[in-house]
């Protein structure tokens, strides 16, 4: 080899390639770790958001528990302790309108009820009419007496936000009825026959006691079952690992798992836990989060 011909020896190339391989592996390891952390954090954030929405849904229905009930029914219909998957609880409430759809009559009207003669009732707010649709089943209730004005349902014929008013058709003929200002029109179903009162059940499914016909594709489902009819639309949230209810009675601050007297329940504490599913293989096990809230039973 001439003196002016310079280059790398094979040993030098092997050493250089080895060093580059170690550096590349280190860089890839850092990148892969950071990517895993990013995916896991995003999945945990989704779980936390899922829990917030789940708790908000339960609290909204608890606030409606006992709303405009007739006949002295308790706001809480049943409370099952540890009967679901993972010893989860179940809770069923009574309410006049499961979706909270209601409006208030704004003018008095006396009329003989007839299926052939729909009648129009003025209401206090046009925005409340957005809760209703033509064909809905409704009941008309007296807040002062906690009773139906007439023991029957009505079908919504039309709504007029400009007035504002709602036109309904009685389900049967009846006597002359006085509809007074302040009476409540509550939506009880999408059509007749309706369920009155409405019930809303929260439980974990699918299971034998909670929506056996519903298949939850990923993990356990938080079910919101209206009037005992589960469907895919009843799935309020997925990847829920636990659902617990605690009850506080009028006579003390102690939290009970299963109160003997449901009519004495003053507050309900809700505990919902969620878990990561998509990134569980990356972390070796699902990460879990829990959210707790409490609601006062106001409509008693």
BATI-182841 format. One record per residue (C-alpha): residue in one letter; x, y, z. Coordinates in nm, 3 decimals. Last residue first. Layout:
<pts>
<pt><res>A</res><c1>X</c1><c2>Y</c2><c3>Z</c3></pt>
...
</pts>
This chain:
<pts>
<pt><res>X</res><c1>-8.913</c1><c2>1.307</c2><c3>4.881</c3></pt>
<pt><res>X</res><c1>-8.784</c1><c2>1.487</c2><c3>4.572</c3></pt>
<pt><res>X</res><c1>-8.447</c1><c2>1.612</c2><c3>4.699</c3></pt>
<pt><res>X</res><c1>-8.241</c1><c2>1.293</c2><c3>4.723</c3></pt>
<pt><res>X</res><c1>-7.902</c1><c2>1.454</c2><c3>4.785</c3></pt>
<pt><res>X</res><c1>-7.616</c1><c2>1.341</c2><c3>4.565</c3></pt>
<pt><res>X</res><c1>-7.262</c1><c2>1.226</c2><c3>4.642</c3></pt>
<pt><res>X</res><c1>-6.957</c1><c2>1.180</c2><c3>4.423</c3></pt>
<pt><res>X</res><c1>-6.663</c1><c2>0.941</c2><c3>4.390</c3></pt>
<pt><res>X</res><c1>-6.430</c1><c2>0.874</c2><c3>4.098</c3></pt>
<pt><res>X</res><c1>-6.190</c1><c2>0.584</c2><c3>4.065</c3></pt>
<pt><res>X</res><c1>-5.899</c1><c2>0.514</c2><c3>3.830</c3></pt>
<pt><res>X</res><c1>-5.747</c1><c2>0.187</c2><c3>3.720</c3></pt>
<pt><res>X</res><c1>-5.444</c1><c2>0.093</c2><c3>3.512</c3></pt>
<pt><res>X</res><c1>-5.486</c1><c2>-0.236</c2><c3>3.331</c3></pt>
<pt><res>X</res><c1>-5.200</c1><c2>-0.489</c2><c3>3.363</c3></pt>
<pt><res>X</res><c1>-4.868</c1><c2>-0.557</c2><c3>3.186</c3></pt>
<pt><res>X</res><c1>-4.821</c1><c2>-0.191</c2><c3>3.096</c3></pt>
<pt><res>X</res><c1>-4.809</c1><c2>-0.233</c2><c3>2.718</c3></pt>
<pt><res>X</res><c1>-5.070</c1><c2>-0.513</c2><c3>2.714</c3></pt>
<pt><res>X</res><c1>-5.307</c1><c2>-0.286</c2><c3>2.917</c3></pt>
<pt><res>X</res><c1>-5.282</c1><c2>-0.006</c2><c3>2.659</c3></pt>
<pt><res>X</res><c1>-5.616</c1><c2>-0.062</c2><c3>2.487</c3></pt>
<pt><res>X</res><c1>-5.797</c1><c2>-0.167</c2><c3>2.805</c3></pt>
<pt><res>X</res><c1>-5.751</c1><c2>0.102</c2><c3>3.067</c3></pt>
<pt><res>X</res><c1>-5.975</c1><c2>0.070</c2><c3>3.371</c3></pt>
<pt><res>X</res><c1>-6.267</c1><c2>0.251</c2><c3>3.528</c3></pt>
<pt><res>X</res><c1>-6.397</c1><c2>0.277</c2><c3>3.883</c3></pt>
<pt><res>X</res><c1>-6.732</c1><c2>0.421</c2><c3>3.991</c3></pt>
<pt><res>X</res><c1>-6.824</c1><c2>0.516</c2><c3>4.349</c3></pt>
<pt><res>X</res><c1>-7.161</c1><c2>0.687</c2><c3>4.405</c3></pt>
<pt><res>X</res><c1>-7.280</c1><c2>0.815</c2><c3>4.742</c3></pt>
<pt><res>X</res><c1>-7.655</c1><c2>0.849</c2><c3>4.784</c3></pt>
<pt><res>X</res><c1>-7.808</c1><c2>1.097</c2><c3>5.027</c3></pt>
<pt><res>X</res><c1>-8.130</c1><c2>1.116</c2><c3>5.233</c3></pt>
<pt><res>X</res><c1>-8.245</c1><c2>0.753</c2><c3>5.226</c3></pt>
<pt><res>X</res><c1>-8.542</c1><c2>0.711</c2><c3>5.462</c3></pt>
<pt><res>X</res><c1>-8.779</c1><c2>0.582</c2><c3>5.190</c3></pt>
<pt><res>X</res><c1>-8.535</c1><c2>0.299</c2><c3>5.120</c3></pt>
<pt><res>X</res><c1>-8.592</c1><c2>0.151</c2><c3>5.466</c3></pt>
<pt><res>X</res><c1>-8.374</c1><c2>-0.158</c2><c3>5.513</c3></pt>
<pt><res>X</res><c1>-8.063</c1><c2>0.016</c2><c3>5.384</c3></pt>
<pt><res>X</res><c1>-7.813</c1><c2>-0.192</c2><c3>5.184</c3></pt>
<pt><res>X</res><c1>-7.451</c1><c2>-0.078</c2><c3>5.183</c3></pt>
<pt><res>X</res><c1>-7.494</c1><c2>0.180</c2><c3>5.457</c3></pt>
<pt><res>X</res><c1>-7.296</c1><c2>0.500</c2><c3>5.513</c3></pt>
<pt><res>X</res><c1>-7.329</c1><c2>0.642</c2><c3>5.865</c3></pt>
<pt><res>X</res><c1>-7.423</c1><c2>1.011</c2><c3>5.885</c3></pt>
<pt><res>X</res><c1>-7.738</c1><c2>0.955</c2><c3>6.088</c3></pt>
<pt><res>X</res><c1>-8.116</c1><c2>0.960</c2><c3>6.123</c3></pt>
<pt><res>X</res><c1>-8.216</c1><c2>1.074</c2><c3>5.778</c3></pt>
<pt><res>X</res><c1>-8.030</c1><c2>0.792</c2><c3>5.607</c3></pt>
<pt><res>X</res><c1>-7.701</c1><c2>0.786</c2><c3>5.414</c3></pt>
<pt><res>X</res><c1>-7.668</c1><c2>0.525</c2><c3>5.142</c3></pt>
<pt><res>X</res><c1>-7.358</c1><c2>0.388</c2><c3>4.970</c3></pt>
<pt><res>X</res><c1>-7.353</c1><c2>0.279</c2><c3>4.606</c3></pt>
<pt><res>X</res><c1>-7.076</c1><c2>0.088</c2><c3>4.429</c3></pt>
<pt><res>X</res><c1>-6.993</c1><c2>0.033</c2><c3>4.063</c3></pt>
<pt><res>X</res><c1>-6.665</c1><c2>-0.128</c2><c3>3.958</c3></pt>
<pt><res>X</res><c1>-6.447</c1><c2>-0.204</c2><c3>3.657</c3></pt>
<pt><res>X</res><c1>-6.603</c1><c2>0.017</c2><c3>3.392</c3></pt>
<pt><res>X</res><c1>-6.443</c1><c2>-0.032</c2><c3>3.051</c3></pt>
<pt><res>X</res><c1>-6.757</c1><c2>0.092</c2><c3>2.875</c3></pt>
<pt><res>X</res><c1>-7.004</c1><c2>0.372</c2><c3>2.944</c3></pt>
<pt><res>X</res><c1>-7.378</c1><c2>0.449</c2><c3>2.935</c3></pt>
<pt><res>X</res><c1>-7.480</c1><c2>0.130</c2><c3>2.753</c3></pt>
<pt><res>X</res><c1>-7.861</c1><c2>0.143</c2><c3>2.744</c3></pt>
<pt><res>X</res><c1>-7.861</c1><c2>0.221</c2><c3>2.370</c3></pt>
<pt><res>X</res><c1>-7.741</c1><c2>-0.135</c2><c3>2.317</c3></pt>
<pt><res>X</res><c1>-8.069</c1><c2>-0.246</c2><c3>2.469</c3></pt>
<pt><res>X</res><c1>-8.216</c1><c2>-0.305</c2><c3>2.813</c3></pt>
<pt><res>X</res><c1>-8.592</c1><c2>-0.266</c2><c3>2.877</c3></pt>
<pt><res>X</res><c1>-8.664</c1><c2>-0.244</c2><c3>3.251</c3></pt>
<pt><res>X</res><c1>-8.829</c1><c2>0.098</c2><c3>3.237</c3></pt>
<pt><res>X</res><c1>-8.505</c1><c2>0.272</c2><c3>3.142</c3></pt>
<pt><res>X</res><c1>-8.181</c1><c2>0.077</c2><c3>3.177</c3></pt>
<pt><res>X</res><c1>-7.863</c1><c2>0.276</c2><c3>3.226</c3></pt>
<pt><res>X</res><c1>-7.586</c1><c2>0.017</c2><c3>3.201</c3></pt>
<pt><res>X</res><c1>-7.222</c1><c2>0.072</c2><c3>3.293</c3></pt>
<pt><res>X</res><c1>-7.045</c1><c2>-0.179</c2><c3>3.074</c3></pt>
<pt><res>X</res><c1>-6.769</c1><c2>-0.424</c2><c3>3.160</c3></pt>
<pt><res>X</res><c1>-6.469</c1><c2>-0.476</c2><c3>2.938</c3></pt>
<pt><res>X</res><c1>-6.460</c1><c2>-0.419</c2><c3>2.566</c3></pt>
<pt><res>X</res><c1>-6.733</c1><c2>-0.543</c2><c3>2.333</c3></pt>
<pt><res>X</res><c1>-7.028</c1><c2>-0.525</c2><c3>2.577</c3></pt>
<pt><res>X</res><c1>-7.294</c1><c2>-0.766</c2><c3>2.458</c3></pt>
<pt><res>X</res><c1>-7.651</c1><c2>-0.689</c2><c3>2.563</c3></pt>
<pt><res>X</res><c1>-7.901</c1><c2>-0.973</c2><c3>2.597</c3></pt>
<pt><res>X</res><c1>-7.823</c1><c2>-1.041</c2><c3>2.965</c3></pt>
<pt><res>X</res><c1>-7.898</c1><c2>-0.678</c2><c3>3.055</c3></pt>
<pt><res>X</res><c1>-7.825</c1><c2>-0.674</c2><c3>3.426</c3></pt>
<pt><res>X</res><c1>-7.915</c1><c2>-0.965</c2><c3>3.654</c3></pt>
<pt><res>X</res><c1>-7.777</c1><c2>-1.242</c2><c3>3.433</c3></pt>
<pt><res>X</res><c1>-7.480</c1><c2>-1.031</c2><c3>3.341</c3></pt>
<pt><res>X</res><c1>-7.371</c1><c2>-0.789</c2><c3>3.070</c3></pt>
<pt><res>X</res><c1>-7.341</c1><c2>-0.574</c2><c3>3.254</c3></pt>
<pt><res>X</res><c1>-7.282</c1><c2>-0.344</c2><c3>3.546</c3></pt>
<pt><res>X</res><c1>-7.584</c1><c2>-0.174</c2><c3>3.704</c3></pt>
<pt><res>X</res><c1>-7.786</c1><c2>0.148</c2><c3>3.698</c3></pt>
<pt><res>X</res><c1>-8.165</c1><c2>0.125</c2><c3>3.677</c3></pt>
<pt><res>X</res><c1>-8.404</c1><c2>0.404</c2><c3>3.575</c3></pt>
<pt><res>X</res><c1>-8.777</c1><c2>0.362</c2><c3>3.635</c3></pt>
<pt><res>X</res><c1>-9.065</c1><c2>0.560</c2><c3>3.488</c3></pt>
<pt><res>X</res><c1>-9.382</c1><c2>0.595</c2><c3>3.691</c3></pt>
<pt><res>X</res><c1>-9.575</c1><c2>0.536</c2><c3>3.484</c3></pt>
<pt><res>X</res><c1>-9.474</c1><c2>0.329</c2><c3>3.185</c3></pt>
<pt><res>X</res><c1>-9.635</c1><c2>0.436</c2><c3>2.857</c3></pt>
<pt><res>X</res><c1>-9.878</c1><c2>0.266</c2><c3>2.622</c3></pt>
<pt><res>X</res><c1>-9.852</c1><c2>0.482</c2><c3>2.424</c3></pt>
<pt><res>X</res><c1>-9.555</c1><c2>0.646</c2><c3>2.256</c3></pt>
<pt><res>X</res><c1>-9.201</c1><c2>0.772</c2><c3>2.317</c3></pt>
<pt><res>X</res><c1>-9.253</c1><c2>0.752</c2><c3>2.690</c3></pt>
<pt><res>X</res><c1>-9.333</c1><c2>0.928</c2><c3>3.018</c3></pt>
<pt><res>X</res><c1>-9.290</c1><c2>1.295</c2><c3>2.925</c3></pt>
<pt><res>X</res><c1>-9.412</c1><c2>1.504</c2><c3>3.218</c3></pt>
<pt><res>X</res><c1>-9.667</c1><c2>1.790</c2><c3>3.197</c3></pt>
<pt><res>X</res><c1>-9.668</c1><c2>1.964</c2><c3>3.535</c3></pt>
<pt><res>X</res><c1>-9.950</c1><c2>2.166</c2><c3>3.690</c3></pt>
<pt><res>X</res><c1>-9.851</c1><c2>2.522</c2><c3>3.782</c3></pt>
<pt><res>X</res><c1>-10.158</c1><c2>2.690</c2><c3>3.634</c3></pt>
<pt><res>X</res><c1>-10.455</c1><c2>2.463</c2><c3>3.668</c3></pt>
<pt><res>X</res><c1>-10.604</c1><c2>2.193</c2><c3>3.450</c3></pt>
<pt><res>X</res><c1>-10.961</c1><c2>2.144</c2><c3>3.564</c3></pt>
<pt><res>X</res><c1>-11.107</c1><c2>1.819</c2><c3>3.435</c3></pt>
<pt><res>X</res><c1>-11.455</c1><c2>1.751</c2><c3>3.294</c3></pt>
<pt><res>X</res><c1>-11.512</c1><c2>1.378</c2><c3>3.288</c3></pt>
<pt><res>X</res><c1>-11.335</c1><c2>1.118</c2><c3>3.076</c3></pt>
<pt><res>X</res><c1>-11.278</c1><c2>0.967</c2><c3>2.734</c3></pt>
<pt><res>X</res><c1>-10.959</c1><c2>0.773</c2><c3>2.680</c3></pt>
<pt><res>X</res><c1>-10.594</c1><c2>0.819</c2><c3>2.579</c3></pt>
<pt><res>X</res><c1>-10.639</c1><c2>1.196</c2><c3>2.589</c3></pt>
<pt><res>X</res><c1>-10.493</c1><c2>1.396</c2><c3>2.295</c3></pt>
<pt><res>X</res><c1>-10.236</c1><c2>1.670</c2><c3>2.357</c3></pt>
<pt><res>X</res><c1>-10.154</c1><c2>2.015</c2><c3>2.217</c3></pt>
<pt><res>X</res><c1>-9.856</c1><c2>2.203</c2><c3>2.363</c3></pt>
<pt><res>X</res><c1>-9.815</c1><c2>2.576</c2><c3>2.407</c3></pt>
<pt><res>X</res><c1>-9.572</c1><c2>2.867</c2><c3>2.375</c3></pt>
<pt><res>X</res><c1>-9.720</c1><c2>3.074</c2><c3>2.188</c3></pt>
<pt><res>X</res><c1>-9.421</c1><c2>3.085</c2><c3>1.951</c3></pt>
<pt><res>X</res><c1>-9.291</c1><c2>2.746</c2><c3>2.063</c3></pt>
<pt><res>X</res><c1>-9.604</c1><c2>2.570</c2><c3>1.932</c3></pt>
<pt><res>X</res><c1>-9.610</c1><c2>2.196</c2><c3>1.994</c3></pt>
<pt><res>X</res><c1>-9.817</c1><c2>1.923</c2><c3>1.830</c3></pt>
<pt><res>X</res><c1>-10.019</c1><c2>1.607</c2><c3>1.890</c3></pt>
<pt><res>X</res><c1>-9.853</c1><c2>1.488</c2><c3>2.211</c3></pt>
<pt><res>X</res><c1>-10.033</c1><c2>1.176</c2><c3>2.331</c3></pt>
<pt><res>X</res><c1>-10.198</c1><c2>1.170</c2><c3>2.672</c3></pt>
<pt><res>X</res><c1>-10.194</c1><c2>0.929</c2><c3>2.965</c3></pt>
<pt><res>X</res><c1>-10.466</c1><c2>0.855</c2><c3>3.215</c3></pt>
<pt><res>X</res><c1>-10.567</c1><c2>0.883</c2><c3>3.579</c3></pt>
<pt><res>X</res><c1>-10.669</c1><c2>1.246</c2><c3>3.564</c3></pt>
<pt><res>X</res><c1>-10.486</c1><c2>1.522</c2><c3>3.748</c3></pt>
<pt><res>X</res><c1>-10.223</c1><c2>1.269</c2><c3>3.846</c3></pt>
<pt><res>X</res><c1>-10.102</c1><c2>1.293</c2><c3>4.204</c3></pt>
<pt><res>X</res><c1>-9.842</c1><c2>1.460</c2><c3>4.423</c3></pt>
<pt><res>X</res><c1>-10.124</c1><c2>1.679</c2><c3>4.563</c3></pt>
<pt><res>X</res><c1>-9.941</c1><c2>2.011</c2><c3>4.543</c3></pt>
<pt><res>X</res><c1>-9.735</c1><c2>1.914</c2><c3>4.239</c3></pt>
<pt><res>X</res><c1>-10.045</c1><c2>1.816</c2><c3>4.033</c3></pt>
<pt><res>X</res><c1>-9.953</c1><c2>1.595</c2><c3>3.740</c3></pt>
<pt><res>X</res><c1>-10.030</c1><c2>1.568</c2><c3>3.369</c3></pt>
<pt><res>X</res><c1>-9.890</c1><c2>1.255</c2><c3>3.206</c3></pt>
<pt><res>X</res><c1>-9.718</c1><c2>1.238</c2><c3>2.869</c3></pt>
<pt><res>X</res><c1>-9.671</c1><c2>0.992</c2><c3>2.582</c3></pt>
<pt><res>X</res><c1>-9.472</c1><c2>1.123</c2><c3>2.286</c3></pt>
<pt><res>X</res><c1>-9.629</c1><c2>1.121</c2><c3>1.938</c3></pt>
<pt><res>X</res><c1>-9.497</c1><c2>1.464</c2><c3>1.841</c3></pt>
<pt><res>X</res><c1>-9.171</c1><c2>1.528</c2><c3>2.021</c3></pt>
<pt><res>X</res><c1>-9.094</c1><c2>1.675</c2><c3>2.364</c3></pt>
<pt><res>X</res><c1>-8.778</c1><c2>1.802</c2><c3>2.535</c3></pt>
<pt><res>X</res><c1>-8.765</c1><c2>2.102</c2><c3>2.300</c3></pt>
<pt><res>X</res><c1>-9.095</c1><c2>2.215</c2><c3>2.453</c3></pt>
<pt><res>X</res><c1>-8.905</c1><c2>2.327</c2><c3>2.763</c3></pt>
<pt><res>X</res><c1>-8.738</c1><c2>2.601</c2><c3>2.556</c3></pt>
<pt><res>X</res><c1>-9.079</c1><c2>2.759</c2><c3>2.485</c3></pt>
<pt><res>X</res><c1>-9.130</c1><c2>2.821</c2><c3>2.855</c3></pt>
<pt><res>X</res><c1>-9.436</c1><c2>2.874</c2><c3>3.075</c3></pt>
<pt><res>X</res><c1>-9.684</c1><c2>2.644</c2><c3>2.905</c3></pt>
<pt><res>X</res><c1>-10.024</c1><c2>2.707</c2><c3>2.746</c3></pt>
<pt><res>X</res><c1>-10.234</c1><c2>2.393</c2><c3>2.710</c3></pt>
<pt><res>X</res><c1>-10.406</c1><c2>2.290</c2><c3>2.387</c3></pt>
<pt><res>X</res><c1>-10.680</c1><c2>2.031</c2><c3>2.350</c3></pt>
<pt><res>X</res><c1>-10.725</c1><c2>1.720</c2><c3>2.137</c3></pt>
<pt><res>X</res><c1>-11.093</c1><c2>1.628</c2><c3>2.085</c3></pt>
<pt><res>X</res><c1>-11.178</c1><c2>1.281</c2><c3>1.955</c3></pt>
<pt><res>X</res><c1>-11.017</c1><c2>1.100</c2><c3>2.247</c3></pt>
<pt><res>X</res><c1>-11.239</c1><c2>1.305</c2><c3>2.477</c3></pt>
<pt><res>X</res><c1>-11.171</c1><c2>1.475</c2><c3>2.810</c3></pt>
<pt><res>X</res><c1>-11.426</c1><c2>1.741</c2><c3>2.905</c3></pt>
<pt><res>X</res><c1>-11.232</c1><c2>2.066</c2><c3>2.948</c3></pt>
<pt><res>X</res><c1>-11.146</c1><c2>2.326</c2><c3>3.209</c3></pt>
<pt><res>X</res><c1>-10.829</c1><c2>2.528</c2><c3>3.136</c3></pt>
<pt><res>X</res><c1>-10.603</c1><c2>2.736</c2><c3>3.357</c3></pt>
<pt><res>X</res><c1>-10.295</c1><c2>2.906</c2><c3>3.216</c3></pt>
<pt><res>X</res><c1>-9.917</c1><c2>2.856</c2><c3>3.245</c3></pt>
<pt><res>X</res><c1>-9.882</c1><c2>2.478</c2><c3>3.256</c3></pt>
<pt><res>X</res><c1>-9.528</c1><c2>2.373</c2><c3>3.352</c3></pt>
<pt><res>X</res><c1>-9.294</c1><c2>2.164</c2><c3>3.139</c3></pt>
<pt><res>X</res><c1>-9.124</c1><c2>1.828</c2><c3>3.177</c3></pt>
<pt><res>X</res><c1>-8.854</c1><c2>1.615</c2><c3>3.016</c3></pt>
<pt><res>X</res><c1>-8.622</c1><c2>1.483</c2><c3>3.287</c3></pt>
<pt><res>X</res><c1>-8.524</c1><c2>1.188</c2><c3>3.071</c3></pt>
<pt><res>X</res><c1>-8.675</c1><c2>0.932</c2><c3>3.304</c3></pt>
<pt><res>X</res><c1>-8.994</c1><c2>1.133</c2><c3>3.355</c3></pt>
<pt><res>X</res><c1>-9.221</c1><c2>1.059</c2><c3>3.652</c3></pt>
<pt><res>X</res><c1>-8.937</c1><c2>0.916</c2><c3>3.857</c3></pt>
<pt><res>X</res><c1>-8.861</c1><c2>0.595</c2><c3>4.044</c3></pt>
<pt><res>X</res><c1>-8.501</c1><c2>0.490</c2><c3>4.097</c3></pt>
<pt><res>X</res><c1>-8.319</c1><c2>0.158</c2><c3>4.055</c3></pt>
<pt><res>X</res><c1>-7.973</c1><c2>0.088</c2><c3>4.195</c3></pt>
<pt><res>X</res><c1>-7.732</c1><c2>-0.198</c2><c3>4.134</c3></pt>
<pt><res>X</res><c1>-7.409</c1><c2>-0.286</c2><c3>4.313</c3></pt>
<pt><res>X</res><c1>-7.086</c1><c2>-0.446</c2><c3>4.195</c3></pt>
<pt><res>X</res><c1>-6.948</c1><c2>-0.762</c2><c3>4.355</c3></pt>
<pt><res>X</res><c1>-6.703</c1><c2>-0.797</c2><c3>4.065</c3></pt>
<pt><res>X</res><c1>-6.993</c1><c2>-0.859</c2><c3>3.829</c3></pt>
<pt><res>X</res><c1>-7.329</c1><c2>-0.785</c2><c3>3.996</c3></pt>
<pt><res>X</res><c1>-7.506</c1><c2>-0.881</c2><c3>4.320</c3></pt>
<pt><res>X</res><c1>-7.284</c1><c2>-0.686</c2><c3>4.560</c3></pt>
<pt><res>X</res><c1>-7.566</c1><c2>-0.484</c2><c3>4.718</c3></pt>
<pt><res>X</res><c1>-7.897</c1><c2>-0.446</c2><c3>4.536</c3></pt>
<pt><res>X</res><c1>-8.092</c1><c2>-0.124</c2><c3>4.596</c3></pt>
<pt><res>X</res><c1>-8.455</c1><c2>-0.096</c2><c3>4.488</c3></pt>
<pt><res>X</res><c1>-8.725</c1><c2>0.161</c2><c3>4.404</c3></pt>
<pt><res>X</res><c1>-8.548</c1><c2>0.471</c2><c3>4.530</c3></pt>
<pt><res>X</res><c1>-8.769</c1><c2>0.781</c2><c3>4.508</c3></pt>
<pt><res>X</res><c1>-9.034</c1><c2>0.615</c2><c3>4.728</c3></pt>
<pt><res>X</res><c1>-9.389</c1><c2>0.579</c2><c3>4.593</c3></pt>
<pt><res>X</res><c1>-9.654</c1><c2>0.783</c2><c3>4.776</c3></pt>
<pt><res>X</res><c1>-9.928</c1><c2>0.741</c2><c3>4.516</c3></pt>
<pt><res>X</res><c1>-9.794</c1><c2>0.980</c2><c3>4.257</c3></pt>
<pt><res>X</res><c1>-9.432</c1><c2>1.065</c2><c3>4.187</c3></pt>
<pt><res>X</res><c1>-9.355</c1><c2>1.414</c2><c3>4.059</c3></pt>
<pt><res>X</res><c1>-8.977</c1><c2>1.368</c2><c3>4.068</c3></pt>
<pt><res>X</res><c1>-8.888</c1><c2>1.091</c2><c3>4.315</c3></pt>
<pt><res>X</res><c1>-8.538</c1><c2>1.044</c2><c3>4.174</c3></pt>
<pt><res>X</res><c1>-8.468</c1><c2>1.332</c2><c3>3.933</c3></pt>
<pt><res>X</res><c1>-8.155</c1><c2>1.441</c2><c3>4.123</c3></pt>
<pt><res>X</res><c1>-8.048</c1><c2>1.076</c2><c3>4.125</c3></pt>
<pt><res>X</res><c1>-8.085</c1><c2>1.072</c2><c3>3.747</c3></pt>
<pt><res>X</res><c1>-7.848</c1><c2>1.365</c2><c3>3.701</c3></pt>
<pt><res>X</res><c1>-7.606</c1><c2>1.217</c2><c3>3.955</c3></pt>
<pt><res>X</res><c1>-7.587</c1><c2>0.887</c2><c3>3.763</c3></pt>
<pt><res>X</res><c1>-7.520</c1><c2>1.062</c2><c3>3.430</c3></pt>
<pt><res>X</res><c1>-7.262</c1><c2>1.296</c2><c3>3.584</c3></pt>
<pt><res>X</res><c1>-7.085</c1><c2>0.996</c2><c3>3.738</c3></pt>
<pt><res>X</res><c1>-7.061</c1><c2>0.824</c2><c3>3.401</c3></pt>
<pt><res>X</res><c1>-6.943</c1><c2>1.140</c2><c3>3.222</c3></pt>
<pt><res>X</res><c1>-6.671</c1><c2>1.194</c2><c3>3.481</c3></pt>
<pt><res>X</res><c1>-6.571</c1><c2>0.827</c2><c3>3.466</c3></pt>
<pt><res>X</res><c1>-6.534</c1><c2>0.833</c2><c3>3.088</c3></pt>
<pt><res>X</res><c1>-6.322</c1><c2>1.146</c2><c3>3.115</c3></pt>
<pt><res>X</res><c1>-6.096</c1><c2>0.967</c2><c3>3.365</c3></pt>
<pt><res>X</res><c1>-6.074</c1><c2>0.659</c2><c3>3.143</c3></pt>
<pt><res>X</res><c1>-5.993</c1><c2>0.872</c2><c3>2.838</c3></pt>
<pt><res>X</res><c1>-5.717</c1><c2>1.045</c2><c3>3.035</c3></pt>
<pt><res>X</res><c1>-5.580</c1><c2>0.703</c2><c3>3.133</c3></pt>
<pt><res>X</res><c1>-5.572</c1><c2>0.603</c2><c3>2.765</c3></pt>
<pt><res>X</res><c1>-5.391</c1><c2>0.924</c2><c3>2.671</c3></pt>
<pt><res>X</res><c1>-5.141</c1><c2>0.870</c2><c3>2.953</c3></pt>
<pt><res>X</res><c1>-5.085</c1><c2>0.511</c2><c3>2.838</c3></pt>
<pt><res>X</res><c1>-5.027</c1><c2>0.614</c2><c3>2.477</c3></pt>
<pt><res>X</res><c1>-4.784</c1><c2>0.890</c2><c3>2.576</c3></pt>
<pt><res>X</res><c1>-4.596</c1><c2>0.662</c2><c3>2.816</c3></pt>
<pt><res>X</res><c1>-4.565</c1><c2>0.397</c2><c3>2.545</c3></pt>
<pt><res>X</res><c1>-4.434</c1><c2>0.655</c2><c3>2.297</c3></pt>
<pt><res>X</res><c1>-4.182</c1><c2>0.781</c2><c3>2.552</c3></pt>
<pt><res>X</res><c1>-4.060</c1><c2>0.427</c2><c3>2.619</c3></pt>
<pt><res>X</res><c1>-4.035</c1><c2>0.354</c2><c3>2.245</c3></pt>
<pt><res>X</res><c1>-3.841</c1><c2>0.675</c2><c3>2.186</c3></pt>
<pt><res>X</res><c1>-3.600</c1><c2>0.608</c2><c3>2.475</c3></pt>
<pt><res>X</res><c1>-3.547</c1><c2>0.250</c2><c3>2.357</c3></pt>
<pt><res>X</res><c1>-3.501</c1><c2>0.364</c2><c3>1.997</c3></pt>
<pt><res>X</res><c1>-3.234</c1><c2>0.615</c2><c3>2.102</c3></pt>
<pt><res>X</res><c1>-3.053</c1><c2>0.351</c2><c3>2.309</c3></pt>
<pt><res>X</res><c1>-3.070</c1><c2>0.099</c2><c3>2.024</c3></pt>
<pt><res>X</res><c1>-2.932</c1><c2>0.358</c2><c3>1.782</c3></pt>
<pt><res>X</res><c1>-2.645</c1><c2>0.442</c2><c3>2.018</c3></pt>
<pt><res>X</res><c1>-2.557</c1><c2>0.073</c2><c3>2.066</c3></pt>
<pt><res>X</res><c1>-2.575</c1><c2>0.007</c2><c3>1.692</c3></pt>
<pt><res>X</res><c1>-2.362</c1><c2>0.312</c2><c3>1.613</c3></pt>
<pt><res>X</res><c1>-2.096</c1><c2>0.186</c2><c3>1.857</c3></pt>
<pt><res>X</res><c1>-2.100</c1><c2>-0.159</c2><c3>1.698</c3></pt>
<pt><res>X</res><c1>-2.079</c1><c2>-0.015</c2><c3>1.349</c3></pt>
<pt><res>X</res><c1>-1.774</c1><c2>0.189</c2><c3>1.451</c3></pt>
<pt><res>X</res><c1>-1.604</c1><c2>-0.116</c2><c3>1.608</c3></pt>
<pt><res>X</res><c1>-1.669</c1><c2>-0.327</c2><c3>1.298</c3></pt>
<pt><res>X</res><c1>-1.544</c1><c2>-0.052</c2><c3>1.067</c3></pt>
<pt><res>X</res><c1>-1.225</c1><c2>-0.011</c2><c3>1.271</c3></pt>
<pt><res>X</res><c1>-1.162</c1><c2>-0.386</c2><c3>1.262</c3></pt>
<pt><res>X</res><c1>-1.207</c1><c2>-0.391</c2><c3>0.884</c3></pt>
<pt><res>X</res><c1>-0.942</c1><c2>-0.121</c2><c3>0.845</c3></pt>
<pt><res>X</res><c1>-1.034</c1><c2>0.222</c2><c3>0.744</c3></pt>
<pt><res>X</res><c1>-0.866</c1><c2>0.419</c2><c3>0.465</c3></pt>
<pt><res>X</res><c1>-0.543</c1><c2>0.595</c2><c3>0.344</c3></pt>
<pt><res>X</res><c1>-0.357</c1><c2>0.575</c2><c3>0.011</c3></pt>
<pt><res>X</res><c1>-0.080</c1><c2>0.842</c2><c3>0.028</c3></pt>
<pt><res>X</res><c1>0.180</c1><c2>0.605</c2><c3>0.176</c3></pt>
<pt><res>X</res><c1>0.130</c1><c2>0.344</c2><c3>-0.095</c3></pt>
<pt><res>X</res><c1>0.000</c1><c2>0.000</c2><c3>0.000</c3></pt>
</pts>
